[in-house]
Amino acid sequence: MNIDTIITQPFDDQRPGTSGLRKKVKVFQTPHYLENFVQAIFDTQVDLKGGTLVLGGDGRYYNREAIQVILRMASGNGVKKVLVGRGGLLSTPAASCLIRHYKTDGGIILSASHNPGGPDEDFGIKFNTPNGGPAPESVTDAIFQRTTEIAEYQIAQSKPIDLDILGSITLGETQIEIIDPVKDYADLMMALFDFNRIRMLFESGMFSMRFDAMHAITGPYATEILEGRLGAEPGTVINGTPKTDFGGGHPDPNLVHAHQLVALTKGAHAVNFAAASDGDGDRNMILGCNFFVTPSDSLAIMVANAHLIKGYSGGISGVARSMPTSQAADRVADKLGLPCYETPTGWKFFGNLLDARKITLCGEESFGTGSDHIREKDGLWAVLFWLNLLAVKQQSVEKIVTDHWKAFGRNYYTRYDYEAIDKTDAEALMASLRDKLATLPGQSLNGYPIEYADDFAYTDPVDGSVSERQGIRVGFADGSRIVFRLSGTGTEGATLRVYLEAYEEDPSKQLQSTESVMTALVDIALNLAEIEKRTGRTKPSVIT
């Protein structure tokens, strides 16, 4: 087997974001672009030489081609063994599961998560460390630094590997094992949840469900678990065949992009329970009959009811949420005497807390929840948690949520996304907000006295690392909050996210519409940030 050393030169745009490197497919197809980044991973993660690597992706356009390149480079860089999902497929949670289960030296995951796929759309790559979680900033910084100085990469000469046949083959000195991408993950879910009890729920004839895989990676996982192991009727999983362009849809499980599923929860023949997951399988949306569960509420309800679930019946050590996520989980933790941590956005910030056993459950408002079973958020895990809870409580989704509000209060919550706005305009908007922070406390806006205003900074309680400028918070005396943040998950321009939260303790006022409750806070946010003036946008791209 011949190993070629290819001369290259750096690209200036390969700094990973919160979830790896994401660009348009055509950027990754630029000669040497993918190879440079992969070589930077191998150059900085020295344990991979002679070690084991997990490799797979969400099946989007360019997934197979990229895997062929990475396999040849793994051989060229002395990787001893590569575990690859059949067809090049692995959900992000399943990849984390495999890294941990087989104690590998890390994994390369090919995905742009909930972003659209296709030849003119998005692609992404990230490295997960041996704990199964996204690389921390120290690792991504090292990878980026290497991309700025790279001059060559090593790649083996080889014909394409057949990714569709289970079994083991060799590429030079490297063993490549094509594995079932579903089995180990499904086995882990069986260990965490009471499958017998959930199966009885489906067999009762009184329960109906639909799961929308959005033509993304979770189709095979949901079909095997829900219809295969749990006995849900055929057709429970819709849009279950992964497609390179996600069927032309946007694989983001929210009320806008999963409109087909939302429609199935309404009307005389509505299903009792509905759920969806995203492009790479790490996000989730939970719906009841004519009822939407916010991700913030979902996390809080999981914390309050973990003792009812098989894998968590022995108790949980604590909970963490990302800063923009509502404070609903904090209220549960306070009543139960549990530690609660507020972290920056990005699942990697939960990793240290999980590894140190300071928390068991964690989540973020952007439709992500998870636990210490892996080191990624996990869409199907969240769906199974809810199914297990429904089977135990024998109540509707709406009843479970409204009872929770009565016990802990309701945190009304919404998010406004302004997508693909000019990056310079977005940064100027945030800079203007920062300039106002010192003068805001003590002011009253639309009758809302401001109690605090800051740019969130986080000191990791495990390793002492500090992350600054993580989002601007404006907190009011009644517990309401507005948060402004620029997202790092897009590939074009910038996404401004505005998070709004209002707390209501009185059960008689907990059934108002979120829109009506948020009207005053929306006006404050729009005026305070001067969004229309600075971006030209008269309305958000998406409201969730």
Secondary structure, DSSP 8 states (H G I E B T S, - for coil): --EEEEE----S----BTTBEEEEHHHHTSTTHHHHHHHHHHHH-GGGBTSEEEEEE---TTHHHHHHHHHHHHHHTTB-EEEEEEEEE--HHHHHHHHHHTT-S-EEEE--TTS--STTSEEEEEEE-TTSSB--HHHHHHHHHHHTT--EEEEE------TTS-EEEEETTEEEEEE-SSHHHHHHHHHHS-HHHHHHHHHTSS--EEEE-TTSTHHHHHIIIIIIIS---TTSEES-S--TTGGGS----STTTTHHHHHTTSSTT--SEEEEE-TTS--EEEEETTEEE-HHHHHHHHHHHGGGSGGGTT----EEEETTS-THHHHHHHHHT--EEEE-SSTHHHHHHHHTTS-SEEEETTTEEEETTSSS--HHHHHHHHHHHHHHH---HHHHHHHHHHHH-EEEEEEEEEEEE-HHHHHHHHHHHHHHGGG-TT-EETTEEEEEEEE--EE-TTT--EE----EEEEETTS-EEEEEEES--SSSEEEEEEEEEEE--GGGTTS-HHHHHHHHHHHHHHHHTHHHHH--SS-SEE-
